[in-house]
Amino acid sequence: MTESTTPTLTPAELNARDAVGTLVVDVRAPAEYAAGHLPGAISVPLDALETLLPELREAAAGRDLIVVCAAGQRSATACARLAAAGVTAVGVAGGTHAWRAAGLPLDTAPHSGRAVWAMDRQVRFAAGALVLLGLATGVRSPRARLLSAGVASGLVYSGLSNTCGMAAVLGKLPFNRPQPTALDSARRALRG
């Protein structure tokens, strides 16, 4: 297992920084961002990172680029992708969870549509539901228990590799994807 080598700031270190020279990019799903994000953060979902790479590169040339997610995994992935594209970025240790735990303020944004759970909650629900389905149908058909075994194997792999295939799949669902106008808004904010 390889630990992340992405440089990080603690919430206190980020909070003490000059906001003028710092650009904070939130790579969570749009609904997660709307529910609570660091003040001044721009929403650029992880799946849209490559789409906005030219704007991110330009913005990072003049300011320090800070990337945040819920707990740190997605921001580490984003920082690695940015580094591969020649853009220097720093993550926030513990993400918005650590920011909130430090007693620092979060802003909210309007979100069209119904409330969407945070990605980690979606993963826990989907994994649990699939395990229960495999066990329940396994009463009539023992082979159905393979579904539970498959989910368990995926969770073990997720823990060992520090990645989450289920989150990647769930991130493709319509309610976890940004609206096209949201990317236009992010593009304008990055250029501004």
C-alpha positions in Angstrom: 0.0 0.0 0.0 1.3 3.4 -1.0 0.6 6.4 1.2 -0.2 9.7 -0.4 2.7 12.0 -1.0 0.6 15.0 -1.8 1.6 18.0 0.2 -1.1 19.2 2.5 -2.1 22.1 4.7 -4.0 21.8 8.0 -7.3 23.8 8.1 -5.6 26.2 10.6 -2.7 26.8 8.2 -5.1 27.4 5.3 -7.3 29.7 7.4 -4.2 31.8 8.3 -3.2 32.3 4.7 -3.9 35.5 2.7 -7.0 34.8 0.7 -5.9 37.1 -2.1 -3.0 34.9 -3.1 -4.9 31.6 -2.6 -7.3 29.8 -4.9 -9.4 27.0 -3.2 -10.9 24.4 -5.5 -13.5 22.0 -4.1 -13.5 18.7 -6.1 -16.5 17.1 -4.5 -19.9 16.5 -6.2 -22.0 19.6 -6.8 -24.5 18.7 -4.1 -21.7 18.1 -1.5 -20.3 21.5 -2.4 -23.7 23.2 -2.1 -24.3 21.6 1.4 -21.1 23.3 2.8 -17.8 24.4 1.4 -14.8 26.5 2.4 -15.5 30.2 2.0 -14.5 31.4 -1.5 -14.0 27.9 -2.8 -14.8 27.2 -6.5 -16.6 24.0 -7.4 -14.7 21.9 -9.9 -15.9 18.3 -9.5 -13.1 15.7 -9.8 -14.6 14.4 -13.1 -14.4 17.9 -14.6 -10.8 18.6 -13.6 -9.4 17.8 -17.0 -12.1 19.8 -18.8 -11.0 22.9 -16.8 -7.3 22.2 -16.9 -6.3 25.2 -19.0 -8.2 27.6 -16.6 -6.7 25.8 -13.6 -3.2 26.1 -15.0 -3.7 29.8 -15.7 -5.1 30.5 -12.3 -2.3 28.5 -10.5 0.3 30.6 -12.3 -0.7 33.6 -10.3 -1.9 32.1 -7.0 -1.4 29.1 -4.7 -3.8 26.4 -5.7 -5.4 24.6 -2.8 -7.6 21.5 -3.5 -10.2 20.3 -1.0 -12.7 17.4 -0.8 -14.6 15.8 2.1 -11.8 13.9 3.8 -8.7 14.2 1.6 -8.8 11.2 -0.8 -10.3 13.0 -3.8 -8.2 16.1 -3.3 -5.1 13.9 -3.3 -6.2 12.3 -6.6 -6.9 15.8 -8.0 -3.4 17.0 -6.9 -1.8 14.0 -8.5 -3.7 14.6 -11.8 -2.7 18.3 -11.7 0.9 17.5 -10.9 1.0 15.1 -13.9 -0.2 18.1 -16.0 2.5 20.3 -14.6 0.2 22.3 -12.2 1.3 22.6 -8.5 -1.4 22.1 -6.0 -1.7 21.4 -2.3 -4.4 19.5 -0.5 -6.2 20.2 2.8 -5.5 17.5 5.4 -8.8 16.0 6.4 -10.8 18.1 3.9 -14.0 19.8 4.8 -14.6 17.4 7.7 -11.4 18.6 9.4 -12.3 22.2 8.5 -15.7 21.8 10.2 -14.2 20.0 13.2 -11.8 22.9 13.7 -14.8 25.2 14.1 -14.1 27.1 10.9 -17.1 28.4 8.9 -18.5 26.8 5.8 -20.6 28.6 3.2 -23.5 27.0 1.4 -24.7 27.5 -2.1 -28.1 27.0 -3.7 -28.4 23.6 -5.3 -31.2 22.8 -7.8 -32.9 19.5 -7.2 -33.3 17.3 -4.2 -30.6 17.0 -1.5 -27.9 14.5 -2.3 -25.9 12.6 0.2 -22.2 13.0 0.5 -20.3 10.5 -1.6 -19.0 8.4 1.4 -22.6 8.1 2.6 -23.7 7.0 -0.9 -20.9 4.4 -1.0 -21.8 3.0 2.5 -25.5 2.8 1.6 -24.9 1.1 -1.8 -22.4 -1.4 -0.4 -24.6 -2.3 2.5 -27.7 -2.6 0.3 -25.9 -4.9 -2.1 -24.5 -7.1 0.7 -28.0 -7.4 2.2 -29.5 -8.2 -1.2 -26.9 -10.9 -1.8 -27.6 -12.4 1.7 -31.4 -12.2 1.4 -31.5 -13.8 -2.1 -28.9 -16.3 -1.0 -31.5 -18.0 1.1 -33.2 -19.2 -2.1 -30.2 -19.3 -4.3 -26.9 -19.8 -2.6 -25.0 -18.5 -5.6 -26.5 -15.1 -4.9 -24.2 -14.8 -1.9 -21.5 -14.2 -4.4 -22.8 -10.7 -4.7 -22.1 -10.1 -1.0 -18.6 -11.7 -1.5 -17.9 -9.4 -4.5 -18.8 -6.3 -2.5 -16.8 -7.4 0.4 -13.8 -8.0 -1.9 -14.2 -4.6 -3.4 -14.3 -3.0 0.1 -11.1 -4.8 1.1 -9.4 -3.7 -2.2 -10.6 -0.2 -1.6 -9.0 -0.2 1.9 -5.7 -1.6 0.6 -5.4 0.6 -2.4 -7.0 3.8 -0.9 -9.2 4.0 -4.0 -13.0 3.5 -4.4 -14.4 2.0 -7.5 -17.9 2.3 -6.2 -17.5 6.0 -5.6 -16.2 6.4 -9.2 -19.3 4.6 -10.5 -21.7 6.5 -8.3 -20.0 9.8 -9.3 -21.3 9.2 -12.9 -25.0 9.2 -11.8 -26.9 12.3 -12.9 -27.4 13.9 -9.5 -23.6 13.7 -8.8 -22.7 15.4 -12.1 -22.4 19.2 -12.5 -24.8 21.0 -14.6 -23.2 22.4 -17.8 -23.8 26.0 -16.5 -21.9 25.1 -13.3 -18.8 24.4 -15.3 -19.2 27.8 -17.1 -19.5 29.4 -13.7 -16.3 27.7 -12.5 -14.5 28.7 -15.7 -15.5 32.4 -15.2 -14.4 32.2 -11.5 -11.0 30.7 -12.4 -10.4 33.4 -15.0 -11.5 36.2 -12.6 
